């Protein structure tokens, strides 16, 4: 539907399926009018018979509500031979209304609308089923369907007007009962909708060891749901242990971001995913983020050319998880710019001031990364808390070149109530699964 003022209401479709069908007189019954126009008790073909569905889990069931509806060997037979005092049945040129003869029960899992029709073309009279509360109606009319909720039942009456019955011929009347399922779609199917699938499993919690927060590109607190994927719990706070001039304090009413995303550029406040943590969900989150951003798998290069203390060996468990999914994870030992030509993504992890002490990224390298992102490549940057030195400044220089919507803060995030072995190891389940649902799927769900 468009947004115009005269937008039309969505179309409503119906799925139609005959669930219970009447049998012909030549088979196991039917209504047969013979002789004097009565329902003859001497013949086996004296009743209107409606089959039950074979399946014990049938959508509809039939329940007798009167002496005229008799269950016979799994079938419901309508027998009107006891109408007259002498048990001759219904007479010629007569009209009868039998209210509440039987009920139709909804044994399915969704509401249905039910119609019932009879084939009485060879009968010189009228035979029809009607809602018990509307004798003038007919269940063969879309305006007189019976709506039956799950577990409910509705009563059905029978109208018979014999007219001038030809006594020389038997007359068979077939009955069919049909259920109609409401459906908003129009897929052409004739079965009830399948139940909604179970929601996928998700990770429970992640652990950010010695993490910084993220801030907006202009240096203000970052609180943009389109950018922030993971926040610390509301019990967390950020501090400035090194009294850094670029420290940004988060107010109490703003939850602290730990993972930010801007297109193909991701910023993690810590070395999330390293072997230093036994929280496997960290590595699942990392691999999910890679796979989501790349829209599949590919080659991820791990940078070891800028004095990193943490080599790829420190992420061996993450490497294993990623390669099991089809990623190719390789370390870059030299020639950083040239290596980008064969990559889909590059990961840069820092530890304290290791990369900063090595001089950071050159102008040429930052420019190459910008071209790499423009061509569809992804960049995954991992900062660190500002406690014993930090390389967040050199990462921010890369983010400046990439014109990303976030920067690394010069702080340390702590949580006295939700943490691992110490407050500087905050744990969180504060996931933005509205904007980034696939990031938080359990292993094997993506």
N, C-alpha and C positions, 0 to 999 in steps of 0.2 A: 504494500500500500504506500502511495506517495504521501507527501505532506500537504497537499492542496486542501482547501477548505471543503470541497465537495467529495472528499475521499469516500469511496464506497465501502460498505461493510464487507468483511471477508466472506467468501462463499462458504457455505456449509454443505458438506457432502455426507452421504449415507452409504454404509456398506450393507449389502442385503444378502442374506443367506437363508435358504429353506432348511430348517433344522428338524422339523417333524413332518412327516408326510402321510396322508391318508392312503388306505389301500382300496383297490377296486373290488367290486362285488365278485368278480371272477377269481379273486385271490382269497383273502382271508376275511372278507366281509363286504362292507358297503351298506348303503340303505337300499332295500329292495321293496317295492310296493307291488303286491300281487293280489289276485282274487278280488275281493270286494273293496279293495283300496285300503285295507288295514295292513299293519305290520304283522305278518303272519308268524305265529309262534312255532309253526311246524317246520319252518325252513331254517337252514343254517345261515342263510343270507338275509337275516332279518335286522341287522344292526349297522349303525354307522361306526366304523372302526378307525381309530387314529393310532398309528404306530408310535411307540416310544423310541427315542434314539437308542442305538445299540450300546453306545459308550456309557459306562457308569458315571462318567464326568460330563454327561450331556448338558448342553446349555439350558435347555428347557425341560420341564417335567409336567406331566398332566396328573391332576388329582381329582378324584370323584367328589362332587359336592351334593349329589342327589341319588335317588334310587334309579334314575335313568342312565347314569354313567357307571358302567360295570367294568372292573379290571378282569381281563381274560388273557392269561398266559402272556403277561407283559404288554398287553394292549389295552387301550381304553375303548370300550364299546358303548355306543349310545343305543339304548333299547327302550322303546316307548310302547311295548305291548301291554303294559299294565295300566295304560291311560284309561281305558273303558272298564266298566264294572265286570264285564264278561271276558276281559283280557283279549279282546279282539284287536286291540291297538287303535290307531288313529283312523278315523273314518273318512269317507269321500266328502268333498265340498266342506271341509272343516278348516278352522284356523286355530292354532295353538301357540302360546308363548310359554316356554319353560325357562324361568329365571334360574340362575345359579346351578346349571347342570354340572359343570366341571370347572376347574380352575387351571390356569397356566402359571407355572412357577418358574422364576428365573434362578437357575442353578449355576449361572456363569459368574464372571468376575467383573462385569460392567453392565450398566443399565441397558435395557433393550426396549424397542417398540415392536409390538407384535400385531400381525394381521392374520386373519383366518379366512380362507375362501373355500367354496364348494362348487363342484362341477355338476350342475343339475339341469343341463340343457334338455335332457330327455325326459324330464319330470314336468308334467303339466300342473305346475303349482310353484310354490316358493319354499326353498329351504335355505336358511342362512343362520350364521352365528353372529351374535351381537354382544356388546358390553352389557353386563347385567343391569347396569344403571341407565341404559338408554335403549329401550325396545325399538325405537325408530331407526337406530343406527345399524350399521353392518361393519364387521371387521374387515370386509373387503374394500373398505373406503379409507383413503389416507387420512380423512378427517376424524375417523373413529378408531384409530389404533389404540391399543392398550399399552401404556407405558408402565414398565415393571422394573423397579429397582432391584439391586443385587439382594438376593435372599427373600424377596417379596413374591406374592402371587396375586393374580387378579381373576375375578369370576367371569364366566362366559355363559350366556343363555342361548337357547335355540328357538327359532321361529319356524313353524311348519304350516303351510297352507296347501291343502291337498288339491283343491280344484276338482275337475271332473276327470279322475284318474282313469286311464285306459287299462281295464282289468286284464286285457289279453297279453300284456307285455310286462316283464320285470323291468324295473327302473333302478339303476345303480347311481348312487351319489358319492363322489369322491371328495374328501376333505383334506386340505393342506394348511399347515400352520407355519408361518414364516416370521423370523426375528430380524429386526433391522437394527444395526449398530450405528450409533453416532460416530462420525469420524471427521476431523478437520482436514484430513488430507484426501487426495484423490489418486491413489496409486493403483486403482483397478482391482485390488484384492477382494476376496470374499470371506476372509477370516477375521475374527476379532483381533484388535491390536495386540501385539506381543507386549508383555509388561516391560516397563522401562528397565534397561540394564542396570546392574549394580554400579554405583559410582566407583571409579578407580581408587585404589589405595594410594595414600600419600605418605610422605615422610613426616615424622613426628616432631623432630627438633634438630637444630644445627648448633654447632659450637664454634665461636670465633675467638681464637687464641690471640691475645695481645693485639687487639684491633683498634684501628682508628674509626672515625665516622666519616661520612661524606657530607659535603656542603654544596650549595648551588654554585653555579659558575661565577656569580658576582660576590661570592664569599659570605652569603647569608645562610641561615639554617635552611636545609633542604626538606621540603614537605610536599613533594609533588608525586601523587600516586602514579602518574604515567612514567616516572623515572625510578622511584624507590621500589625495589623488589622485596627486600628484607629489612625489617627494623628490629632493634633491640626491644626487649619487653619494657612496658611502662615503668618498671622498677629500676631501669638502668639510668646512669648519668654519665656525663663526660667531664673529664678533668684535664688540667694542663700541668702535668708534672715537670715539664722542662721550661715552663714559663715562656712559651714561644709567642712571638709578636703576632703570628698569623692564626693563633688559636681562636676558634669560634665556639662560644658557649651555647648549648642547647637549653632553651627554657623548659620548665617542668611540664608544660602542656604540649610539647612537641616530641613525639617518639623519634629516637635517634636512628638514622639510616645506616645500615651496614653493607648493603649491596645496592648499587645503582646501575641503571641500564639506559643507554641512549643509542638506539639503533643497534649497530654491531659493536659498540664499545661498552664494556662492562668493567665496573670498578668494585673490587672486594676490599673491605677494610683490613683483611688479614690474609695469612697464607692458607686460607680455607682449602681443604682437600689434601693437605700434607699428611705424611705418615705419623706426624707428631700427635695426632688425635685419633682415638679409637672409635670416633663417631662416624659410622659408615655413611650416614645420611649426608655428611659434608661432601663426600665424593659423588654421591648420587645427585645432589644439587648441582655440583660442578658439571658433571656429564650431561645432565638435563639442560643446563643453560647453554652449553656448547651446542648440543644437538638442536635446540630450539632456535638459537640465533642463526646457525648455519642451515637450518631447515633440512637437516640430515647430518651425515657424518662427513669426514674429510681429514685432511692432514693438519695437525696442530703442532706448531714448532714451539719448543720451550727454550727461551733465551738463556744462554749461559755465557754471553759475550760481554757482559757489563759488570763483572766482578761479583756476581751473585754468590752468596754463601749457600743458598739452597739450590742444589742442582736437581736435575730430573729424578735422580735416585731418591730424593727426599719426597717424591710424589709417586712412588712405585705402585701403591695401591690404586691411586687415581688412574695411572697409566693402564693398569690391568683392567679396571672397570671400563675405561673408554675403548680400549682395543677389543674387549669382548663385544662391544656394540658396533664395531666396524671402523673406529677411528685409527689413524696412523699417527702416533705421537713420537716425535723425534726431538732431540736436543740440537740447538744451534751452537756450535763451538767457535765459529769464526764467520766473517763475511756476513754480517747481519742483514744488510740491505739486499745482497744477492739472494740470500736464502728465502726472502719473502716471495720470490718469483714462483716457488713451488709449494706455497702454503695456502691453506684456507683460513687459518687463524694463527695468531701468535700469543703466547702466554708469557708475561713478565711478572715474576714474583720477587719481592724484596724482603730483606731481613735487617731491621735496624737501618743503619746508614750505609749498607754495603754498596749499593749502586751509586749513591751520591758520592761516596768516597772515591769511586772509580771514574768520576767525571760525568756520569749520566749519559744521555743520548745527544749525539751531535745534531747540528742543524740538518745535515743531510739525512740522518736516520729518522728524525722527526718528520721531515718532509716525505720520506719514503713511506712511513707509516700512514700519513694522511692520504697519499695516493693509493696505498693498499686498501684502506677503508673505503675510499671512493669507488674502487673497483669491486667492492663486495666482500673484502676480507674482514675478519673480526679480530679485535684486540681485547685481551683479557688482562687487566692490570690488578696486581695485588699489593696493597699498601701494608703499613704496619703502625702500631701505636707509637706515639712520640714519647718514649720512655728512656731508651738508651740510644738516642739518635734515631733518625728516620730518613727514608728516601722519598717521602711523599712529595717533596718539592720537585724532584726530577720527573716524577710521574705526572705532576700537574703541568709541567712544561710540555709533556706529550699531549695531555688533554687540551691545553691551549691550542696546539697545532691542529688537533682533531676537531676543535670547536665543539667539544662535548658539553652537555648540559649539567655537569657536576664536576666537583674537584674533591681531592682528599683533604681532610681536616688535619690539623696538627694537635692531636689530643690522644687520650686513652679512654676507652669506654669500659666502665666497670658496672657490675651488678651484684649487690650483696645478697640478693634473694634467688636469682636464677643464674647459676654459674657452675662451672666444672670444679676443678680442685682449688680455684682461687677466684676472687671477684674480677680479676682482669681476664678471665676466660668466660665471658658471658655466653649463656645458652638462650636460644630463642625459638619460638614457634610463631612469631609475629610475621607471617608471610602474606604478601600481597597477591593472593591467588585469584583475585578478580582480574588483574592486569596480566599476570604471568602464571597462569594455572599450570602449565606444563613443567615449570621449574621444580615443582614440589611433588611430582608424582613419585611413587615408590619405585624401587629398582624393578625393571621388567615391565612397567606400565606404559612407558613411552615408546 
